[in-house]
């Protein structure tokens, strides 16, 4: 067994590229944890990997999809989309999810936002989506959480600016320094806000590229 530690800034394409690289090196995925991946030896390039975002689905939709994958003889591994999704014993509201999936639980969709798909290499590209339209829809679903995160940071920033109360006490003095706390909170919100801006831009460019490709073929 070979164990690897890995964190991805791009959990879809980045993770997919890395897993296929490991397959070329003769390693097959055998277990996926929150921070670690376990591999076992295989023939080089024997398996192909793809990563699918399912964070918008309800738990029932996930189970149906996983049943479909089993029928297609495609192995899968459930994975959180990022470190911020690690949680247990709670309920999470997801306004960007499909109907029936807006409330996620630790026993349902929480920590199951991604599926790593694995199949034997048949010499053909491992494409999850059959056409450009389906790929565009998938990219738009992936973009929704970042839009909501960006709006959330804007609302929190306006709240701090208008109300004048910081959300967290960062002061090291015996008395509370509101200006210091407010400044640090705004900086943290700004840093958090950069992430959705970058991802929204990247996904929007990908959607635009696919749309142009679709228009050319039509």
KEMAR-597926 format. One line per field, with one value per residue: residue number from 1; residue in one letter; z, x, y of N, C-alpha, C, O in turn. Coordinates in steps of 0.05 Angstrom, whole numbers, always signed. Atoms other than C-alpha are relative to their C-alpha. Last residue first. Layout:
BEGIN
nr: (NUM,...)
rest: (a,...)
n_zz: (Z,...)
n_xx: (X,...)
n_yy: (Y,...)
ca_zz: (Z,...)
ca_xx: (X,...)
ca_yy: (Y,...)
c_zz: (Z,...)
c_xx: (X,...)
c_yy: (Y,...)
o_zz: (Z,...)
o_xx: (X,...)
o_yy: (Y,...)
//
This chain:
BEGIN
nr: (218,217,216,215,214,213,212,211,210,209,208,207,206,205,204,203,202,201,200,199,198,197,196,195,194,193,192,191,190,189,188,187,186,185,184,183,182,181,180,179,178,177,176,175,174,173,172,171,170,169,168,167,166,165,164,163,162,161,160,159,158,157,156,155,154,153,152,151,150,149,148,147,146,145,144,143,142,141,140,139,138,137,136,135,134,133,132,131,130,129,128,127,126,125,124,123,122,121,120,119,118,117,116,115,114,113,112,111,110,109,108,107,106,105,104,103,102,101,100,99,98,97,96,95,94,93,92,91,90,89,88,87,86,85,84,83,82,81,80,79,78,77,76,75,74,73,72,71,70,69,68,67,66,65,64,63,62,61,60,59,58,57,56,55,54,53,52,51,50,49,48,47,46,45,44,43,42,41,40,39,38,37,36,35,34,33,32,31,30,29,28,27,26,25,24,23,22,21,20,19,18,17,16,15,14,13,12,11,10,9,8,7,6,5,4,3,2,1)
rest: (x,x,x,x,x,x,x,x,x,x,x,x,x,x,x,x,x,x,x,x,x,x,x,x,x,x,x,x,x,x,x,x,x,x,x,x,x,x,x,x,x,x,x,x,x,x,x,x,x,x,x,x,x,x,x,x,x,x,x,x,x,x,x,x,x,x,x,x,x,x,x,x,x,x,x,x,x,x,x,x,x,x,x,x,x,x,x,x,x,x,x,x,x,x,x,x,x,x,x,x,x,x,x,x,x,x,x,x,x,x,x,x,x,x,x,x,x,x,x,x,x,x,x,x,x,x,x,x,x,x,x,x,x,x,x,x,x,x,x,x,x,x,x,x,x,x,x,x,x,x,x,x,x,x,x,x,x,x,x,x,x,x,x,x,x,x,x,x,x,x,x,x,x,x,x,x,x,x,x,x,x,x,x,x,x,x,x,x,x,x,x,x,x,x,x,x,x,x,x,x,x,x,x,x,x,x,x,x,x,x,x,x,x,x,x,x,x,x)
n_zz: (+9,+10,+24,+21,+8,+15,+26,+15,+9,+20,+25,+11,+11,+24,+20,+9,+14,+25,+18,+10,+19,+23,+19,+10,+24,+24,+6,+9,+26,+19,+3,+15,+28,+12,+5,+21,+25,+6,+7,+26,+22,+19,+28,+9,-19,-24,-19,-16,+5,-16,-18,-6,+11,-20,-15,-28,-9,+6,-17,-27,-3,+1,-26,-21,+5,-9,-29,-10,+5,-19,-26,+1,-2,-28,-19,-5,-16,-27,-13,-9,-23,-23,-8,-13,-27,-16,-10,+18,+28,+14,-16,-1,-20,-21,+8,+22,+25,+24,+14,+17,+9,+16,+17,+5,+24,+22,+24,+5,-11,+20,+28,+10,-1,-27,+1,-27,-13,-10,-15,-18,+13,+7,+28,+18,+25,+21,+15,+24,+3,-20,-8,-21,-20,+0,-14,-29,-11,+21,-5,-10,-9,-28,-9,-29,-7,-9,+22,+23,-5,+4,+29,+10,-7,+17,+27,-1,-2,+26,+17,-7,-25,+0,+5,-23,-5,-22,+6,-25,+5,-22,+7,-8,+1,+16,+7,+25,+22,+26,+2,+26,-1,+21,+11,+6,+1,-26,-1,-21,-15,-24,+1,-26,-9,-15,+20,+15,-17,+0,+26,-2,-18,+13,+22,-12,-12,+20,+22,-8,+20,+3,+26,-2,+21,-11,+9,-10,+2,+0)
n_xx: (+28,+9,-15,+10,+27,-5,-11,+22,+17,-14,-1,+27,+4,-16,+14,+22,-10,-12,+22,+13,-18,-3,+23,+3,-17,+14,+19,-15,-11,+22,+7,-22,+3,+23,-8,-19,+14,+16,-18,-12,+19,-6,+5,+24,+21,+0,-17,-17,-28,-18,-17,+12,-14,-8,-25,+5,+23,-4,-21,+9,+18,-16,-14,+20,+8,-22,-1,+22,-8,-21,+12,+16,-19,-9,+20,-4,-24,+7,+17,-17,-16,+18,+6,-24,-1,+22,-8,+1,+0,+23,+24,+17,+21,+2,+17,-13,+7,-7,-23,+6,-22,+8,-23,-4,-14,+5,+3,-25,-23,-17,+9,+5,-25,-6,-18,-9,-10,-28,-3,+23,+25,+5,-7,+20,-14,+19,-10,+16,+14,+21,+16,+19,-2,+24,+21,-3,-23,-11,+8,-21,+12,-9,+1,-4,-19,-25,-18,+10,-5,-28,-5,+11,-19,-23,+8,+3,-27,-12,+14,-11,+11,+20,+26,+8,+28,+12,+26,+12,+15,+15,+6,+26,+21,+22,+1,-14,+15,-14,-13,-3,-16,+8,-19,-26,+4,+7,-2,+15,+14,+12,+29,+13,+5,-23,-22,+6,-7,-30,-7,+6,-19,-26,+3,+0,-26,-20,+11,+7,+21,+14,+2,+22,+4,+15,-8,+17,-14,+17)
n_yy: (-3,+26,+6,-17,+10,+25,-7,-13,+21,+15,-16,+1,+27,+1,-16,+16,+24,-9,-9,+24,+15,-17,+2,+27,+4,-8,+21,+23,-6,+2,+29,+12,-9,+15,+28,+0,-6,+24,+22,-7,+4,-20,+7,-12,+7,-16,+14,-17,+7,-16,+16,+26,+22,+20,-8,+4,-16,-29,-11,+1,-23,-24,-2,-7,-28,-16,+1,-17,-28,-7,-4,-24,-22,-3,-11,-29,-3,+10,-20,-22,+9,+1,-27,-10,+12,-12,-26,-23,+8,-12,+3,-24,+5,-21,-23,-14,+14,-15,+11,+23,+17,+22,+8,+29,+9,-19,+17,+15,-14,-12,-2,+27,+14,+10,+23,+7,-25,+3,+25,+3,+7,+28,+5,-14,-5,-10,-23,-4,-25,-5,+24,-5,+21,+16,-13,+3,-15,-17,-28,-18,-26,-7,-28,-2,-22,+12,-5,+15,+28,+5,+0,+25,+21,-3,+9,+29,+12,-2,+20,+26,+10,+22,-12,-15,+8,-15,-12,-11,-25,-13,-28,-11,+21,-10,-28,-5,+12,+3,+25,+13,+25,+19,+19,-12,-29,-13,-29,-11,+22,-10,+1,+0,+27,+9,+4,+24,+22,+1,+12,+28,+13,+1,+19,+27,+6,+5,+16,+28,+7,-26,-12,-20,-20,-23,-26,-21,-25,-24)
ca_zz: (-698,-690,-683,-633,-590,-590,-571,-515,-491,-487,-451,-400,-389,-381,-331,-292,-286,-269,-217,-188,-182,-151,-105,-76,-71,-23,+31,+29,+33,+90,+128,+116,+139,+202,+217,+209,+251,+308,+307,+306,+361,+410,+467,+535,+565,+503,+452,+408,+356,+379,+323,+284,+286,+303,+262,+241,+172,+155,+191,+159,+91,+96,+119,+60,+10,+40,+32,-40,-56,-22,-60,-126,-107,-92,-160,-204,-199,-223,-282,-299,-300,-345,-393,-395,-410,-468,-496,-504,-475,-405,-360,-413,-402,-467,-505,-499,-458,-391,-334,-296,-238,-218,-161,-136,-105,-56,-9,+55,+72,+25,+71,+139,+156,+133,+72,+68,-1,-34,-46,-101,-130,-92,-94,-29,+10,+83,+126,+180,+233,+263,+223,+185,+135,+80,+93,+75,+3,-44,+5,-28,-47,-85,-148,-190,-259,-280,-318,-270,-212,-241,-247,-174,-156,-193,-159,-91,-107,-130,-65,-25,-63,-116,-121,-89,-144,-176,-219,-220,-275,-271,-320,-301,-330,-347,-318,-294,-221,-153,-96,-77,-15,-16,+44,+69,+76,+59,-6,-14,-68,-124,-174,-183,-244,-258,-313,-260,-215,-272,-281,-207,-212,-273,-240,-175,-212,-257,-200,-133,-161,-100,-86,-22,-24,+23,-9,+19,-18,+0)
ca_xx: (-483,-411,-387,-441,-423,-349,-367,-411,-355,-307,-357,-369,-295,-287,-344,-311,-245,-278,-323,-263,-221,-278,-297,-226,-214,-273,-238,-179,-226,-265,-200,-179,-246,-242,-172,-195,-257,-218,-166,-218,-258,-200,-228,-196,-146,-104,-94,-152,-178,-251,-294,-353,-331,-384,-388,-460,-452,-381,-386,-453,-429,-370,-415,-462,-403,-374,-442,-449,-381,-399,-465,-429,-377,-432,-465,-403,-403,-475,-456,-399,-446,-495,-439,-416,-487,-491,-423,-442,-432,-412,-368,-314,-261,-223,-217,-160,-202,-171,-207,-254,-251,-296,-279,-345,-348,-395,-398,-372,-444,-493,-527,-506,-474,-538,-554,-615,-621,-623,-697,-699,-629,-574,-552,-588,-547,-569,-524,-547,-500,-468,-404,-362,-306,-332,-281,-225,-250,-298,-309,-298,-338,-301,-329,-321,-351,-383,-439,-490,-447,-447,-523,-529,-483,-528,-591,-557,-535,-605,-634,-583,-602,-556,-520,-456,-450,-385,-352,-280,-252,-201,-173,-141,-87,-40,+20,+2,-20,+10,-35,-56,-81,-101,-97,-129,-203,-194,-195,-179,-154,-130,-87,-13,+29,+61,+10,-44,-11,-15,-89,-99,-63,-102,-169,-149,-130,-191,-241,-211,-176,-137,-121,-94,-53,-22,-2,-3,+25,+0)
ca_yy: (+489,+466,+538,+555,+495,+515,+586,+560,+514,+572,+615,+560,+552,+628,+629,+572,+609,+676,+645,+607,+670,+712,+655,+651,+726,+734,+693,+741,+801,+770,+759,+831,+857,+815,+841,+914,+905,+871,+927,+982,+948,+942,+901,+913,+865,+870,+814,+835,+786,+788,+761,+788,+861,+913,+977,+965,+994,+971,+904,+888,+911,+863,+806,+819,+821,+756,+722,+745,+715,+649,+647,+657,+605,+554,+568,+558,+482,+480,+525,+478,+418,+454,+471,+399,+376,+425,+405,+332,+262,+283,+240,+232,+179,+185,+118,+67,+19,+39,+4,+49,+97,+155,+202,+229,+298,+334,+275,+308,+331,+297,+248,+223,+290,+323,+366,+411,+442,+373,+363,+415,+420,+454,+528,+547,+494,+492,+447,+399,+373,+311,+312,+363,+371,+417,+471,+424,+419,+382,+325,+256,+195,+141,+108,+45,+44,-22,+14,-17,+8,+78,+77,+57,+114,+161,+135,+142,+213,+232,+206,+246,+309,+335,+403,+376,+324,+347,+293,+272,+227,+171,+120,+53,+8,+67,+30,-40,-41,-26,-3,+66,+102,+175,+221,+285,+269,+196,+157,+83,+36,+82,+45,+62,+44,+111,+124,+113,+165,+215,+198,+213,+280,+303,+286,+321,+384,+383,+376,+397,+459,+485,+412,+382,+318,+267,+200,+129,+69,+0)
c_zz: (-26,-11,-13,-27,-23,-10,-17,-28,-17,-12,-23,-26,-13,-13,-27,-22,-13,-16,-27,-18,-12,-21,-25,-19,-12,-26,-26,-8,-12,-28,-20,-5,-18,-29,-13,-7,-24,-27,-9,-10,-27,-25,-18,-30,-7,+18,+26,+20,+19,-4,+15,+20,+8,-14,+20,+17,+30,+11,-4,+19,+29,+4,+1,+27,+22,-4,+11,+30,+10,-4,+21,+27,-2,+3,+28,+21,+7,+18,+28,+13,+11,+25,+24,+10,+16,+28,+19,+14,-19,-30,-16,+16,+4,+19,+23,-10,-24,-25,-27,-14,-18,-11,-14,-18,-1,-26,-24,-23,-2,+10,-18,-29,-9,-1,+29,-1,+29,+14,+11,+14,+20,-14,-9,-29,-20,-25,-21,-13,-26,-2,+20,+7,+23,+21,+2,+15,+30,+10,-22,+6,+14,+7,+29,+8,+30,+4,+7,-24,-23,+4,-6,-30,-9,+5,-19,-27,+0,-1,-28,-17,+6,+27,+2,-3,+24,+3,+25,-7,+27,-10,+23,-9,+6,-3,-19,-6,-25,-21,-29,+3,-27,+3,-21,-14,-9,-4,+27,+0,+23,+15,+27,-4,+28,+11,+14,-20,-14,+17,-3,-25,+2,+17,-14,-22,+11,+11,-20,-22,+4,-21,+1,-27,+6,-22,+13,-8,+8,+0)
c_xx: (-1,-29,-10,+13,-12,-27,+4,+9,-23,-17,+14,-2,-27,-3,+15,-16,-23,+10,+11,-24,-14,+17,+3,-24,-5,+15,-15,-19,+16,+10,-22,-5,+21,-4,-23,+9,+18,-14,-16,+18,+12,-17,+5,-3,-26,-22,+1,+16,+19,+29,+18,+15,-13,+15,+9,+24,-5,-23,+3,+20,-10,-17,+17,+14,-19,-7,+22,+1,-21,+9,+21,-13,-15,+19,+10,-19,+5,+24,-8,-16,+18,+15,-18,-4,+24,+0,-21,+7,+1,+3,-25,-25,-15,-22,+0,-16,+12,-6,+4,+25,-10,+24,-8,+24,-1,+13,-5,-3,+24,+25,+21,-9,-3,+27,+7,+17,+8,+10,+27,+2,-23,-26,-8,+5,-20,+16,-21,+11,-15,-14,-21,-14,-19,+1,-26,-23,+1,+24,+13,-12,+21,-12,+9,+0,+2,+22,+28,+19,-10,+7,+29,+5,-9,+21,+24,-8,-1,+28,+12,-12,+12,-11,-23,-27,-11,-29,-11,-25,-12,-13,-17,-2,-27,-23,-23,-2,+17,-19,+12,+12,-1,+17,-13,+19,+25,-4,-9,+4,-17,-15,-11,-31,-13,-4,+25,+22,-5,+10,+31,+7,-4,+20,+27,-1,+2,+27,+22,-11,-7,-22,-14,-1,-23,-2,-18,+11,-19,+18)
c_yy: (+16,+2,-26,-6,+16,-12,-25,+7,+11,-22,-15,+15,-3,-28,-1,+15,-16,-24,+8,+8,-23,-15,+16,-3,-28,-3,+7,-23,-23,+5,-4,-29,-12,+7,-16,-29,-2,+4,-25,-22,+6,-4,+24,-6,+12,-8,+15,-16,+15,-10,+19,-16,-26,-23,-20,+8,-1,+17,+30,+13,+1,+25,+26,+3,+9,+30,+18,+1,+19,+29,+7,+6,+27,+24,+3,+11,+29,+3,-9,+22,+23,-8,+1,+28,+9,-11,+12,+26,+24,-5,+9,-5,+26,-6,+21,+24,+15,-16,+15,-9,-22,-15,-26,-3,-31,-9,+17,-20,-19,+15,+11,-1,-29,-15,-7,-25,-4,+25,-4,-27,-2,-4,-29,-6,+12,+7,+9,+26,+1,+27,+9,-26,+6,-22,-16,+13,-3,+16,+18,+28,+17,+27,+3,+29,+2,+22,-11,+3,-17,-30,-6,-3,-28,-21,+2,-11,-30,-12,+0,-22,-27,-5,-21,+14,+15,-7,+15,+15,+8,+26,+12,+30,+12,-21,+6,+30,+5,-13,-3,-27,-14,-25,-18,-19,+14,+30,+10,+30,+11,-22,+10,+2,-2,-28,-10,-6,-27,-23,-2,-15,-30,-15,-4,-21,-28,-7,-7,-17,-29,-2,+27,+14,+18,+20,+21,+28,+23,+25)
o_zz: (-37,-29,-37,-48,-41,-32,-41,-47,-36,-36,-46,-45,-34,-38,-48,-41,-36,-40,-47,-38,-36,-45,-46,-41,-37,-47,-42,-28,-35,-47,-37,-28,-41,-45,-31,-31,-45,-44,-29,-33,-46,-42,-14,-44,+0,+11,+46,+32,+19,+5,+5,+34,+29,-33,+36,+40,+42,+21,+15,+36,+40,+19,+21,+42,+33,+13,+31,+43,+23,+16,+38,+36,+10,+23,+40,+35,+27,+42,+46,+33,+35,+46,+42,+32,+40,+47,+39,+39,-42,-42,-13,+10,+20,+11,+46,-27,-47,-29,-40,-16,-11,-19,-2,-39,+19,-48,-42,-25,+5,-5,-25,-40,-18,-23,+46,-8,+39,+19,+28,+1,+44,-14,-33,-45,-33,-23,-36,+0,-43,+18,+35,-9,+36,+25,+16,+37,+42,-6,-32,-9,+28,-8,+45,-8,+44,-3,-9,-40,-31,-11,-25,-40,-16,-14,-35,-35,-15,-20,-40,-24,-11,+48,+2,+17,+35,-16,+47,-24,+44,-28,+35,-12,-3,-23,-39,-2,-24,-15,-47,+23,-40,+7,-20,-26,-23,-26,+37,-5,+32,+2,+48,-19,+43,+24,+1,-24,-11,+9,-15,-24,+1,+6,-20,-20,+7,+1,-20,-19,-7,-19,+14,-38,+14,-36,+15,-6,-3,+15)
o_xx: (-23,-37,-14,+1,-23,-29,-1,-6,-31,-17,+5,-14,-30,-5,+2,-26,-22,+5,-1,-28,-13,+11,-6,-21,-5,+3,-20,-14,+13,+1,-21,-1,+16,-10,-18,+9,+11,-16,-10,+17,+6,-11,-6,+17,-47,-41,+12,+6,+43,+36,+26,+4,-27,+4,+27,+21,-11,-18,+7,+14,-13,-9,+18,+8,-17,+1,+18,-4,-14,+14,+15,-13,-7,+19,+6,-11,+17,+21,-10,-6,+21,+10,-14,+5,+23,-2,-14,+9,+10,+24,-46,-40,-8,-44,+2,-7,+4,+6,-15,+45,-29,+44,-13,+26,-3,+6,-21,+13,+23,+43,+40,-14,+16,+36,+10,+7,+23,+34,+32,+7,-17,-43,-5,-14,-34,+36,-31,+16,-12,-21,-17,-13,-16,-19,-44,-29,-17,+41,+34,-29,+38,-10,+6,+7,-18,+45,+47,+21,+3,+23,+35,+11,+7,+32,+28,+2,+14,+36,+17,+2,+25,+1,-46,-39,-32,-44,-9,-25,-18,-3,-33,+18,-48,-37,-27,-23,+39,-35,+3,+25,-22,+41,-37,+39,+24,-5,-30,+26,-35,-29,-2,-41,-7,+14,+41,+30,+10,+28,+41,+17,+15,+36,+35,+12,+22,+41,+32,-13,+6,-43,-36,+20,-44,+17,-42,+35,-41,+37)
o_yy: (+21,-13,-27,-5,+5,-22,-24,+3,-2,-27,-14,+6,-15,-30,-2,+2,-24,-25,+1,-6,-28,-15,+9,-13,-31,-5,-11,-36,-29,-7,-22,-39,-20,-10,-32,-36,-12,-14,-37,-29,-9,-21,+46,-11,+2,-23,+6,-36,+9,-32,+40,-33,-28,-35,-14,+19,+19,+38,+45,+29,+23,+43,+39,+22,+30,+46,+32,+22,+39,+43,+24,+29,+46,+38,+24,+30,+35,+10,+8,+34,+26,+3,+17,+35,+14,+4,+25,+27,+21,-2,-2,-24,+43,-15,+13,+39,+9,-37,+22,+5,-36,-3,-46,+8,-45,+1,+10,-39,-42,+21,-2,-22,-42,-22,+10,-47,+12,+27,-21,-48,-4,+14,-35,-2,-2,+22,-8,+46,-17,+39,+28,-45,+27,-36,-8,+4,-15,+23,+11,+37,+7,+46,-16,+47,+6,+18,-7,-15,-37,-41,-21,-24,-44,-32,-17,-32,-43,-24,-21,-41,-39,+2,-14,+23,+8,-5,+4,+33,-8,+40,-2,+43,+0,-21,-7,+42,+16,-30,+11,-34,-15,-23,-23,-10,+34,+39,+3,+40,-2,-38,+1,+18,-21,-39,-24,-29,-46,-37,-20,-38,-46,-31,-26,-42,-41,-25,-30,-41,-47,+11,+30,+21,+9,+27,+18,+33,+25,+27)
//
